[in-house]
């Protein structure tokens, strides 16, 4: 499977939650919480198992014209996959 054809989705043991106190998104894992900064939560929300990486990049490029999403987003998703937080 190529990176572009991959349809990322959260791993079964991972939940995405919004923390009102911190005003940020969190990845809640068994025995660990990862604080997501910037637009990371918006990226992870698009990882629904239906969209492939190209569709996620296209959606974010439309939302944020001129942002370097074509390079940054696949790299970010790859890091989350390597950690085991996305499958």
N, C-alpha and C positions, 0 to 999 in steps of 0.2 A: 504494500500500500504506500503510495506516495504521500508526502506531507499534505499536499493540496487536496487529495481525495479523502483524507482522514476526517471523520465527523466527530469532533471531540465532545465528550460528555463527562460530567463529574464521576469519579469513581464511586462505587456504592457506599463506601465508608466516609465520604466527604459531603458536607452540606455548606451551601452558601447562605450566609445570614447577614443582615444589616444590623449594625450595632448603633443604636441611637445615641448612646452616651459618648462614644468615640466619633460618631458621625462618619463611619466608614464601613466598608464591607469586610466580612471575615470568612475565611474558610475554616470550618469546624471539622476537625479530624479526631479520631480516637486519641485522647490524652494530649491534644495539641490544638492550638488556635493560631492561624496565620492571618495577620492583619494585611489587607490589601490596600495599597496606596494608589492615589490618582485614579485613573480610569480602569484599573485592573478589574474591579468588580463588574463594570459594564462589559468588559471583554468576556469574562467568565459567564455572565448571564446569557451570552449568545451561544454558549457551548451546550446545546440542547440535544445533540445526537442526530439532529435533522440537517443542520447546516454543515457544509464542509469548510475547511479553512479559507478557501477562496471566497465563499459567500460571507463569512465573518469579516474578512478584510474589506470586501465591497461595502458591507453595511457600515462599518466603522469609517471608511473613506467618505461615504456619503454624509455621515454625521459630522465628521471633522475634516473638511477639505484642507488639503495642504499638509496634513500631519503625515509622518512617515510610517503609516500603518502597514504598508506592504512589506516592510522589512522587520519592524518591531513586533507586530502581532504574532506572526508565525514563530519567531524566536521565543517570545513569551510563552506561547502555548506549548512549545517543545520543552521548555524548562518545567512547566507544570506536569507535563506527561512524564518526563524523566523522574520527577519526584513521586509519581504514582497517584497524583491528585486528579488527573484526567485519564480517561481511557478511550 
